[in-house]
Amino acid sequence: MTFFEASTWVIPVLIAVTFHEAAHGFVALMLGDDTAWRLGRVSFNPLKHIDPFGTILLPAVLLLLRSPFLFGYAKPVPVNFKALRKPRRDMVWVAAAGPGINLALAALAALAFHLVAYLPDPTNQWVAQNLRNALIINVLLAVFNMLPLPPLDGGRVAVGLLPDFLAMPLAALEPFGMLILIAVLFLAPLLGAQMGVDLSIVSRVVNVVTSAIINDIIWLTGNS
């Protein structure tokens, strides 16, 4: 991968992750919890949110290995849900803020495509590639994080919206959420390949939903 290619992935990833985490902290602050604010996490400084392994090394290794599914994470923004004015309701808003800002960034990237033609060569090619990757990364990040499994944002949204008899067992899965994800995304497909069965169901669902949303954004922003 050349420096040109690498830069068109690194910059969109850093922006997507930074805005995602900052959005969680900002909405939590607006709803009564200043934990992230006091720790300096309501910030657009990428260094505040990057996890060296999860944000840089792991995605890079998966990309180099041509993994069928890219996976990574940032340092989660700390939220004291008990400090929120209405903890159960506000937890939903805090969790949804990250994917929400990513979809907004994806739409802005698509709209910005209309300005690329006014840029000189070869700058326009570099900007166009950044915008294309920003569209893909932000939608993928939003869709992946909305999977209904804690500690992903979708899991916390589900816990906040479901009745207690469903929400409590789901919330109890949070300590094991990352292990479950790794098993579903990587171990199950490997096992399935040995058995001649396609067990990459979750990654295929994420890819299908991501592609559908990207196509909708392209159409809505007049890029089709």
N, C-alpha and C positions, 0 to 999 in steps of 0.2 A: 504494500500500500504506500503510495507516494505521500509526500507532505501535503500536497494539494487535496488529495482524497481524504486524508486523515483530518485535516482542518474542517472539512465540510461535514464531518460527523461529530467531532469533538465540540465545536461551538454550539450547534443545536442541542446536543445532549446536556451541556453545562447550563444553558439557558432554561431548558425544559425542567431539569431537576431543581434548579435554584428557585424558579418561580413556583413550582409545585410545593416545595417545602415552605417557602416564605408565605404562600397563600394560607396554608394550614395555621401558621403562627399568627398571621394578621387577623384571620376570622376568629380565632380563639381569643385574641386580645379584644376584639370588638364585642365579644360575647361574655367577657368577664374574667378570662384567665390570662394573666400577664407572664406566665412562666417562660414562654419562648422569647418574649420581649426582654425580660431581665437577663436572659442568657445570650442575647444578641443574635437570635435565630430569625427574627423578623427582618431579614436583610436580603439584598440582591447581590451580596458578595458570595460567589460560588464556593470560596474556601470555607465558609461557615457551614456548608451543607454536604460537601464531598466526603465520601468514605473511600479512602485510597483503594481498598480491595473491591468493594461493591460497585463503585461508580466508574472506576477506571480499569483495574486489572481484570476482573471477571468478564465484563462485556468484551474487552479486547481479546482475551483468550478465546471466548466463544466465537467471536467474529473470525479470528484467524483459523480456528478449527472448522469453520463453515457449519456451525451448529444450526439446526433447523429453527431454533428459537433462541433469541437473545434475552438475557436476563441480567438484571443489575439492581442496585438499590443505593439510596443515599442515607445519610444519618437522619433517622426520624426526628421530627420536631417534637419536643416534649410537651405534652398537654395534660394538665390536671383537670380531668373532666368534672371532678367535684366542685371546682371553682367556677364552672360555667353557671350562668343564671338559671337555666333549665337544662340540667346535664344531659338527659336523654335526647331531648329535641336538638339541643345545640351540638351534641356530638355528631349528629347527622350533617349539620351545616359545616362543621370543622372538617370532617372527613371528605365531604363532597367538594370542598374548596380546591383541593389539589387537582383532581381530574377536571374540574370546571375550568381552572385557569389554563390547563393544557389544551383543552378544546378551543379556548379563546385564542391562544397562541397559534394553534394550527390554522384557524380561520384568518388571522392576521398574516401569517406566512403565505397563505393562498392568495389573499388580496394583494400582497406585495409583489406577486408575480407580474402584475400589470405594469410595474415600474421598471422591470428588468430591461425592457427594450430601450429605455432611455439611457442606459449605462454603456460606457465604452467597452470594447474588447480589450483584454480577456476578463475584465472585472465582472462583466455581466454573466459569464459562465460560472464563475466562482459563487457569485451571489445566488444565481438560479439553483445551483446544487445545494447550497446552504438552506434555501427556502424549501426545496423539495424534501430534503432530509428532515427539516424542522416540522413539516407537515406530517411526515410518517412517524417520527419519534414521538411527537406530542399526542397524536391520536393513539398510538400503541401504548404509551404510558398511561393515558386515561383509561383505555379499555382494560388493560392488564390490572390496574389498581382497583377497578370496580368489580373484580371477581369477588363473589360473596364469601370470603374467607378471611377472618381476622388473622394477622394484623393489617391486611390490606384495607384500603379505604372502603371498598365495597362491603367488606365484612362488618366494618363499624357502622356503615349506613344500614345494613340489614339488621344488626343488633338494635339499633335505635328505632327501627320501624316495625319489627316483628313483635308479636305478642310474647309475653314472658316465657311461656312454655317452650317456645322455639328460640327466643333470643338467648336465654341462659345457657343451653347446651352449646350454641354457636359461639358465644363469648368464651366459654371454657376451652375452646380449641386454640385460643390466641397463642399460648406458649408453644404450641406445636405447629403453628401455621406455616412457618418457613420450611420446616421439614416435610410437611404435607405437599407444599408447592414443589419442592425439589423432587419428591417421589413421583408426583403426577406429571411434571414437565420433562423429567430426564430419565428417572429409573424405570417408570412404567413403559415408555416407548422402547427403551433398550430391551426390557424383558419381552415386550410384545414382538419385537423384531426376531428374537430367538424362537418364539413360538409361532411365528408366521401370522400374527394378529396385530392390527393397527390399534395401538393404545394411546396414540397422541391426540386424544379427543379434545383436551382443553386447549392445547396450542392451536389446533385447527379451528376451534370456535373463536378464539381470540383473533386469529388471522382473518377469518371471514368477517367478523364484526368490524375489525379495523379497516379492512378494504371497503366495506359498505359505507362507513362513516367518511373515509377519505373521498370516495366518489361523490358523496352528497355535498361535502364541503367544496370540492372542485366545481360541481354544478352550481351551487348557490353563489359562489364568488365569480361566476362567469368565466371559468377557465376551461370548460369542456369544449 
